[in-house]
Amino acid sequence: MEPATAAGKSPDPMPSPPPEVPSPVVNSSSPAASPAPPGAREVAAVMEAVERDAAAIAESYASLFTSLRVALSNVTSTSAENMECLGDVVGRLQESALEASSKGNKYINSCLRLNEELRDLESLAMQLKILRKNIDSLDLAVSQLLRLP
């Protein structure tokens, strides 16, 4: 580590390449087998390529987040509209159910009154049956009296 970095100071924008340290050669028969360290221009070119790729990736992420924000906004507004519509439907359904319940209660009350009135008419119907029998008997008696020659 360099002394400037260890002291907390920022390193130069283009750090100089590290000093060449002779590496131990495993195979002494081929001295050119170890690759030469990259030059400052190659490192700068690679850094520029990495910076371009990083900028392209950042732009792609920004575009993705913008697209997601728009999609989320659309979904949220659609959901809000759907919830409002659902609230209207539920309110109308509740009104219809209350109206149907009210009409059903009126119908049941009308049936109960009719039933009470029919109970009163049952005794009247029995009286009419008895009266009808009496009239039939009287008619038969009158018919028999008129046939006597």
C-alpha positions as CSV (number, residue, x, y, z in Angstrom):
1,M,0.0,0.0,0.0
2,E,1.4,3.5,-0.8
3,P,2.0,6.0,2.0
4,A,-0.4,8.5,0.5
5,T,-3.3,6.0,0.6
6,A,-2.5,4.9,4.1
7,A,-2.6,8.5,5.3
8,G,-6.1,8.9,4.0
9,K,-5.3,11.2,1.1
10,S,-6.9,10.4,-2.3
11,P,-4.6,8.8,-4.8
12,D,-3.7,10.4,-8.1
13,P,-6.4,10.0,-10.8
14,M,-3.9,8.0,-12.9
15,P,-1.8,5.9,-10.5
16,S,1.6,5.1,-11.7
17,P,2.2,1.4,-12.4
18,P,3.7,-0.5,-9.6
19,P,7.5,-1.0,-9.8
20,E,8.5,-4.1,-11.5
21,V,9.4,-6.8,-9.0
22,P,11.3,-9.7,-10.4
23,S,9.1,-12.8,-10.0
24,P,10.6,-16.1,-9.3
25,V,10.9,-18.1,-12.4
26,V,9.6,-21.7,-12.1
27,N,10.9,-22.9,-15.4
28,S,14.4,-21.4,-16.0
29,S,14.5,-22.8,-19.6
30,S,11.9,-20.2,-20.8
31,P,12.7,-16.7,-19.5
32,A,10.0,-15.1,-21.7
33,A,7.2,-17.3,-20.3
34,S,6.0,-14.6,-17.8
35,P,3.8,-11.9,-19.4
36,A,5.0,-8.4,-19.4
37,P,2.9,-6.0,-17.1
38,P,0.5,-3.8,-19.0
39,G,1.7,-0.3,-19.9
40,A,0.0,3.0,-18.7
41,R,-1.8,3.5,-22.0
42,E,-3.3,0.0,-21.9
43,V,-4.4,0.5,-18.3
44,A,-6.0,3.9,-19.2
45,A,-7.7,2.3,-22.3
46,V,-9.1,-0.5,-20.1
47,M,-10.2,2.0,-17.5
48,E,-12.0,4.1,-20.1
49,A,-13.8,1.0,-21.4
50,V,-14.8,0.1,-17.9
51,E,-16.0,3.7,-17.3
52,R,-18.1,3.5,-20.6
53,D,-19.6,0.2,-19.6
54,A,-20.4,1.5,-16.1
55,A,-22.0,4.6,-17.6
56,A,-24.0,2.4,-20.0
57,I,-25.1,0.1,-17.1
58,A,-26.1,3.2,-15.0
59,E,-28.1,4.6,-17.9
60,S,-29.8,1.2,-18.4
61,Y,-30.6,1.0,-14.6
62,A,-32.0,4.6,-14.7
63,S,-34.1,3.7,-17.7
64,L,-35.3,0.5,-16.0
65,F,-36.2,2.4,-12.8
66,T,-38.0,5.1,-14.8
67,S,-40.0,2.4,-16.6
68,L,-40.8,0.7,-13.4
69,R,-41.9,4.0,-11.8
70,V,-44.2,4.6,-14.7
71,A,-45.6,1.1,-14.6
72,L,-46.1,1.3,-10.8
73,S,-47.8,4.6,-11.3
74,N,-50.2,3.1,-13.9
75,V,-50.9,0.1,-11.7
76,T,-51.5,2.3,-8.7
77,S,-53.9,4.6,-10.6
78,T,-55.6,1.7,-12.2
79,S,-56.0,0.0,-8.7
80,A,-57.3,3.3,-7.3
81,E,-59.9,3.5,-10.1
82,N,-60.8,-0.1,-9.6
83,M,-61.2,0.4,-5.9
84,E,-63.4,3.4,-6.5
85,C,-65.5,1.5,-9.0
86,L,-65.7,-1.5,-6.6
87,G,-66.9,0.9,-3.8
88,D,-69.6,2.3,-6.1
89,V,-70.7,-1.3,-7.0
90,V,-70.8,-2.3,-3.3
91,G,-72.8,0.8,-2.4
92,R,-75.3,0.1,-5.1
93,L,-75.5,-3.6,-4.2
94,Q,-76.1,-2.6,-0.6
95,E,-78.9,-0.2,-1.6
96,S,-80.5,-2.9,-3.8
97,A,-80.3,-5.4,-1.0
98,L,-81.9,-3.0,1.5
99,E,-84.7,-2.3,-1.0
100,A,-85.3,-6.0,-1.7
101,S,-85.3,-6.7,2.0
102,S,-87.8,-3.9,2.6
103,K,-90.1,-5.2,-0.2
104,G,-89.8,-8.7,1.1
105,N,-90.9,-7.6,4.6
106,K,-93.8,-5.7,3.1
107,Y,-94.8,-8.9,1.2
108,I,-94.5,-11.1,4.3
109,N,-96.6,-8.6,6.3
110,S,-99.3,-8.6,3.5
111,C,-99.3,-12.4,3.6
112,L,-99.8,-12.4,7.3
113,R,-102.7,-9.9,7.1
114,L,-104.3,-12.0,4.4
115,N,-103.9,-15.1,6.5
116,E,-105.6,-13.3,9.4
117,E,-108.4,-12.2,7.1
118,L,-108.8,-15.7,5.7
119,R,-109.1,-17.1,9.2
120,D,-112.0,-14.7,9.8
121,L,-113.5,-15.8,6.4
122,E,-113.2,-19.5,7.4
123,S,-116.0,-19.1,10.0
124,L,-118.0,-17.1,7.4
125,A,-117.4,-19.9,4.9
126,M,-118.7,-22.5,7.4
127,Q,-121.8,-20.4,8.0
128,L,-122.3,-20.1,4.2
129,K,-122.1,-23.9,3.9
130,I,-124.7,-24.4,6.6
131,L,-126.9,-21.7,5.0
132,R,-126.4,-23.4,1.6
133,K,-127.5,-26.7,3.0
134,N,-130.5,-25.1,4.6
135,I,-131.5,-23.4,1.4
136,D,-131.1,-26.6,-0.6
137,S,-133.3,-28.4,2.0
138,L,-135.9,-25.6,1.8
139,D,-135.7,-25.7,-2.0
140,L,-136.3,-29.4,-2.0
141,A,-139.2,-29.1,0.4
142,V,-140.8,-26.4,-1.7
143,S,-140.3,-28.4,-4.9
144,Q,-141.9,-31.4,-3.2
145,L,-144.9,-29.3,-2.1
146,L,-145.4,-27.9,-5.5
147,R,-145.5,-31.3,-7.2
148,L,-148.4,-32.6,-5.1
149,P,-151.3,-32.8,-7.5
